Amino acid sequence: MDTNEEILQGLDLSSPESETAAKQRAKASVDIDLCTGCGICANVCPVTCVTIVESELNFKGVSSIDKQRCTGCNICAIDCPWFAITMRYADGRQKDPAEYAKQLQRLRGYR
C-alpha cells in the first residue's frame, strides 16, 4: 500500500500540463454597452470580485470585475439577464455560451 508521500512523489506538480490547465480558466469580462448596472452579478459572485461603479452610461453604473480575484465560475455570466458578461480566456477567445447552459443545469440540480 502506498503512503501519501509515495503518491505525492509520483506526481509532477510542476508539469506544463498542470500550468496550462490553471491558465486555461476563463475570466469574466463586461460589455459596458450592454450592462445596465442592475447588480445581479455582484450579488451572485461567490468571491465578491464584481462591483458596480459609477458611470455616465446609465444612472446605476456598470459592473467592474477584479480579474485577479475572479475564479472563472461563470455564475455572473449565467445570471446576467442582458448577456453583458462573457467569459474570456487569456488569449482573447470567448467561452462558448452553450457551456453556460450546461453549468446552469448542474447548478440548478437538473443533472
C-alpha beads as a LAMMPS data file, in Angstrom:
LAMMPS data file: protein, C-alpha beads

111 atoms
110 bonds

1 atom types
1 bond types

-500.0 500.0 xlo xhi
-500.0 500.0 ylo yhi
-500.0 500.0 zlo zhi

Masses

1 110.0

Atoms # bond

1 1 1 0.000 0.000 0.000
2 1 1 1.370 3.418 -0.988
3 1 1 1.819 6.103 1.595
4 1 1 0.835 9.686 0.931
5 1 1 4.484 10.658 0.477
6 1 1 4.990 7.987 -2.186
7 1 1 1.877 9.144 -4.022
8 1 1 2.967 12.779 -3.904
9 1 1 6.435 11.885 -5.176
10 1 1 4.852 10.205 -8.179
11 1 1 3.009 13.385 -9.123
12 1 1 4.777 16.046 -11.133
13 1 1 3.050 19.197 -9.912
14 1 1 5.353 21.461 -11.895
15 1 1 4.447 19.891 -15.225
16 1 1 3.429 22.155 -18.104
17 1 1 0.074 20.358 -18.250
18 1 1 -0.898 21.487 -14.746
19 1 1 0.246 25.046 -15.507
20 1 1 -1.751 25.266 -18.738
21 1 1 -4.821 23.839 -17.026
22 1 1 -4.668 26.632 -14.475
23 1 1 -4.097 29.265 -17.168
24 1 1 -6.953 27.967 -19.318
25 1 1 -9.638 29.125 -16.897
26 1 1 -11.751 31.860 -18.484
27 1 1 -12.272 35.137 -16.619
28 1 1 -15.367 37.314 -16.614
29 1 1 -15.442 40.320 -18.926
30 1 1 -18.117 43.033 -19.000
31 1 1 -19.516 44.662 -22.140
32 1 1 -20.276 48.140 -20.813
33 1 1 -22.610 48.816 -23.743
34 1 1 -24.931 46.038 -22.539
35 1 1 -24.516 46.415 -18.765
36 1 1 -27.404 48.164 -17.016
37 1 1 -25.818 48.196 -13.571
38 1 1 -28.606 46.069 -12.083
39 1 1 -26.204 44.435 -9.605
40 1 1 -27.317 40.827 -10.126
41 1 1 -23.760 39.779 -10.970
42 1 1 -22.403 41.467 -7.849
43 1 1 -25.000 39.692 -5.704
44 1 1 -24.294 36.202 -7.056
45 1 1 -20.483 36.349 -7.201
46 1 1 -19.152 33.886 -4.590
47 1 1 -15.795 35.689 -4.239
48 1 1 -17.194 39.243 -4.451
49 1 1 -14.935 40.267 -7.323
50 1 1 -17.790 42.077 -9.095
51 1 1 -18.683 45.611 -8.057
52 1 1 -20.900 48.326 -9.511
53 1 1 -19.018 51.531 -10.309
54 1 1 -20.449 54.905 -11.267
55 1 1 -20.721 55.574 -14.956
56 1 1 -22.081 58.199 -17.276
57 1 1 -23.559 55.416 -19.431
58 1 1 -26.582 54.949 -17.186
59 1 1 -27.870 56.132 -13.832
60 1 1 -26.965 52.948 -11.930
61 1 1 -23.402 52.413 -13.090
62 1 1 -21.725 49.418 -14.677
63 1 1 -20.178 46.201 -13.440
64 1 1 -16.460 46.085 -12.811
65 1 1 -14.637 42.787 -12.348
66 1 1 -11.407 42.272 -10.430
67 1 1 -9.693 39.766 -12.743
68 1 1 -7.136 38.846 -10.076
69 1 1 -9.865 37.552 -7.772
70 1 1 -12.151 36.096 -10.469
71 1 1 -12.208 32.292 -10.253
72 1 1 -13.960 31.779 -13.587
73 1 1 -17.004 30.121 -12.036
74 1 1 -19.360 31.553 -14.756
75 1 1 -22.158 32.303 -12.286
76 1 1 -22.216 36.025 -13.115
77 1 1 -22.350 35.262 -16.855
78 1 1 -25.124 32.715 -16.322
79 1 1 -27.280 35.056 -14.244
80 1 1 -26.803 38.255 -16.279
81 1 1 -30.203 38.842 -17.944
82 1 1 -28.698 41.188 -20.561
83 1 1 -25.768 38.928 -21.554
84 1 1 -23.356 41.739 -20.657
85 1 1 -20.843 39.358 -19.058
86 1 1 -18.868 36.885 -21.102
87 1 1 -16.082 34.543 -20.099
88 1 1 -12.815 35.152 -21.946
89 1 1 -9.560 33.229 -21.934
90 1 1 -6.202 34.971 -21.581
91 1 1 -5.606 34.710 -25.330
92 1 1 -8.867 36.577 -26.070
93 1 1 -11.039 33.617 -27.040
94 1 1 -14.581 33.675 -25.711
95 1 1 -16.040 30.699 -23.893
96 1 1 -18.920 29.088 -25.760
97 1 1 -22.254 30.290 -24.279
98 1 1 -23.574 26.718 -24.607
99 1 1 -21.246 25.861 -21.720
100 1 1 -23.175 28.341 -19.555
101 1 1 -26.398 26.412 -20.178
102 1 1 -24.743 23.146 -19.158
103 1 1 -23.408 24.678 -15.974
104 1 1 -26.765 26.272 -15.208
105 1 1 -28.408 22.845 -15.338
106 1 1 -25.795 21.485 -12.926
107 1 1 -26.174 24.475 -10.581
108 1 1 -29.938 24.150 -10.507
109 1 1 -29.719 20.394 -9.875
110 1 1 -31.065 19.147 -13.204
111 1 1 -28.047 16.923 -13.905

Bonds

1 1 1 2
2 1 2 3
3 1 3 4
4 1 4 5
5 1 5 6
6 1 6 7
7 1 7 8
8 1 8 9
9 1 9 10
10 1 10 11
11 1 11 12
12 1 12 13
13 1 13 14
14 1 14 15
15 1 15 16
16 1 16 17
17 1 17 18
18 1 18 19
19 1 19 20
20 1 20 21
21 1 21 22
22 1 22 23
23 1 23 24
24 1 24 25
25 1 25 26
26 1 26 27
27 1 27 28
28 1 28 29
29 1 29 30
30 1 30 31
31 1 31 32
32 1 32 33
33 1 33 34
34 1 34 35
35 1 35 36
36 1 36 37
37 1 37 38
38 1 38 39
39 1 39 40
40 1 40 41
41 1 41 42
42 1 42 43
43 1 43 44
44 1 44 45
45 1 45 46
46 1 46 47
47 1 47 48
48 1 48 49
49 1 49 50
50 1 50 51
51 1 51 52
52 1 52 53
53 1 53 54
54 1 54 55
55 1 55 56
56 1 56 57
57 1 57 58
58 1 58 59
59 1 59 60
60 1 60 61
61 1 61 62
62 1 62 63
63 1 63 64
64 1 64 65
65 1 65 66
66 1 66 67
67 1 67 68
68 1 68 69
69 1 69 70
70 1 70 71
71 1 71 72
72 1 72 73
73 1 73 74
74 1 74 75
75 1 75 76
76 1 76 77
77 1 77 78
78 1 78 79
79 1 79 80
80 1 80 81
81 1 81 82
82 1 82 83
83 1 83 84
84 1 84 85
85 1 85 86
86 1 86 87
87 1 87 88
88 1 88 89
89 1 89 90
90 1 90 91
91 1 91 92
92 1 92 93
93 1 93 94
94 1 94 95
95 1 95 96
96 1 96 97
97 1 97 98
98 1 98 99
99 1 99 100
100 1 100 101
101 1 101 102
102 1 102 103
103 1 103 104
104 1 104 105
105 1 105 106
106 1 106 107
107 1 107 108
108 1 108 109
109 1 109 110
110 1 110 111
